[in-house]
Amino acid sequence: MSEMPRYVVPTSTDATSVLRRLARSGWHTREGFALAEAAWDMAEARLVLFGRVPDAETAHLAVLAAARGTGIVAITDPAADLGRALVADLGRLGPVYADPDTEPEPESDDVVGQLVPEQRALLERLANGETIAAAAAAEFLSLRTANRRIAQARELLGVRTTREAVLAYLRQRD
């Protein structure tokens, strides 16, 4: 599957442009960032949530929805404090685009390049002999978040165990 679309754009016109292109590509769009669905992982639904982000509470809902696997098209000034914070938070999950004409990259052979910085940092620490708990603490992550990032990295690298993920990471990194 290609990367989840994550956009922070300044105008409704930009958002409409992105949403039309995503809808043509098979994504389902829905206004608002609150998710009532019981399933945690929403990636298979190919759902993109969109709307204005006027405050930190709405930004929090957008980030939570993105963490659950939805695409996001947030309308807020990416240069303002709230916009920069939103871009930074979404950026922990993967690439964030401010240009409505930029499309998420399809999967490539460079799997290590597709890992988010947290995943690379955790795998690097594991390769250096640290435990997941120690790596999580060093990266200021909860153990649960670290385990989730490692699980996502295993899936992306196409392996079943954390040890195999570290080995695959080391092979592809060099």
C-alpha positions in Angstrom: 0.0 0.0 0.0 1.3 3.5 -0.7 2.0 6.0 2.1 -1.0 7.4 4.0 -1.8 10.9 2.7 -1.1 13.5 5.3 -1.6 17.2 4.3 -1.6 20.4 6.2 -2.8 23.1 3.8 -3.7 26.8 4.3 -6.9 27.1 2.3 -10.1 25.2 1.6 -9.3 25.4 -2.1 -6.0 23.5 -1.5 -7.9 20.9 0.5 -10.6 20.5 -2.2 -7.8 19.9 -4.8 -6.2 17.2 -2.6 -9.5 15.6 -1.7 -10.7 15.4 -5.3 -7.4 13.7 -6.4 -7.6 11.2 -3.4 -11.2 10.4 -4.2 -10.3 9.6 -7.8 -7.6 7.3 -6.4 -10.1 5.3 -4.4 -9.9 7.0 -1.0 -13.1 7.7 1.0 -13.4 11.2 2.4 -15.2 12.4 5.5 -15.3 15.7 7.2 -14.2 15.9 10.8 -11.4 14.2 12.7 -13.3 12.2 15.4 -13.5 8.5 14.8 -16.4 6.5 16.3 -15.4 3.2 14.7 -14.6 0.4 17.2 -11.7 -0.9 15.2 -8.4 0.7 16.1 -6.6 0.1 12.8 -8.4 2.1 10.1 -5.7 1.7 7.4 -7.7 -0.9 5.4 -10.7 1.5 5.2 -8.8 3.9 3.0 -10.4 6.8 4.8 -9.2 10.4 4.6 -10.6 12.8 7.2 -10.6 16.5 6.5 -11.5 19.8 8.0 -10.4 23.0 9.6 -8.0 22.9 12.6 -8.7 26.0 14.6 -7.3 24.8 18.0 -5.1 22.3 19.8 -8.0 20.0 20.6 -8.9 19.5 16.9 -5.2 19.1 16.1 -5.1 16.3 18.7 -8.1 14.6 17.1 -6.4 14.8 13.7 -3.2 13.2 15.0 -5.0 10.5 16.8 -7.0 9.6 13.7 -3.7 9.6 11.7 -2.2 7.2 14.3 -5.1 4.9 13.8 -4.4 4.7 10.0 -6.5 7.4 8.4 -5.3 9.9 5.9 -5.6 13.6 7.0 -6.2 16.8 5.1 -6.0 19.6 7.7 -6.8 23.2 6.9 -4.7 25.5 9.0 -1.7 27.8 8.4 1.3 25.5 8.4 3.5 28.5 9.3 1.6 29.4 12.4 2.4 27.9 15.8 -0.6 25.5 15.7 0.2 24.4 12.1 3.9 23.8 12.9 2.9 21.7 15.9 0.5 19.7 13.8 3.0 19.1 11.1 5.6 18.0 13.7 3.1 15.6 15.4 1.9 14.1 12.1 5.6 13.9 10.9 6.2 11.4 13.6 3.9 9.0 11.7 5.4 9.7 8.3 5.7 12.3 5.6 3.4 15.4 5.8 2.8 17.5 2.7 2.0 21.2 2.5 1.8 21.4 -1.3 -1.6 20.2 -2.5 0.0 19.0 -5.8 2.4 16.6 -4.0 1.3 13.0 -3.9 2.5 10.4 -1.4 5.2 8.3 -2.9 4.3 4.7 -3.8 6.3 2.0 -2.2 9.8 1.7 -3.4 12.7 -0.7 -3.0 14.2 1.6 -0.3 12.4 0.1 2.6 14.7 1.7 5.2 13.9 5.1 3.7 10.2 4.4 4.4 10.8 3.9 8.1 9.9 6.9 10.2 12.7 8.4 12.2 11.5 6.8 15.5 11.6 3.3 13.9 15.1 3.8 12.5 16.3 5.1 15.9 14.8 2.1 17.8 16.2 -0.4 15.3 19.6 1.3 15.5 19.6 1.0 19.3 18.5 -2.6 19.1 21.3 -3.3 16.7 23.7 -1.8 19.3 22.5 -4.3 21.8 19.9 -2.3 23.8 16.7 -3.8 25.0 13.4 -2.5 23.6 12.7 -1.0 27.0 16.1 0.8 27.1 15.7 1.9 23.5 12.2 3.3 24.3 13.4 5.2 27.3 16.3 6.6 25.4 14.0 7.8 22.6 11.5 9.2 25.1 8.8 6.7 24.1 6.5 4.5 26.1 7.3 0.8 25.9 3.9 0.3 24.2 4.6 2.9 21.5 8.1 1.5 21.0 6.7 -2.0 20.5 4.1 -0.6 18.1 6.8 1.2 16.1 8.9 -2.0 16.0 5.8 -4.0 14.9 5.2 -1.5 12.1 8.8 -1.7 11.1 8.6 -5.6 11.0 5.6 -5.4 8.7 7.3 -2.9 6.4 10.5 -4.9 6.3 8.5 -8.1 5.6 9.8 -10.1 8.6 8.2 -11.8 11.6 10.5 -11.2 14.5 12.3 -8.2 15.9 15.6 -9.9 15.5 14.9 -10.4 11.8 13.8 -6.7 11.6 17.1 -5.6 13.1 19.1 -7.8 10.6 17.0 -6.6 7.6 17.5 -3.0 8.8 21.3 -3.4 9.0 21.5 -5.1 5.6 19.4 -2.4 3.9 21.0 0.5 5.8 24.5 -0.3 4.5 
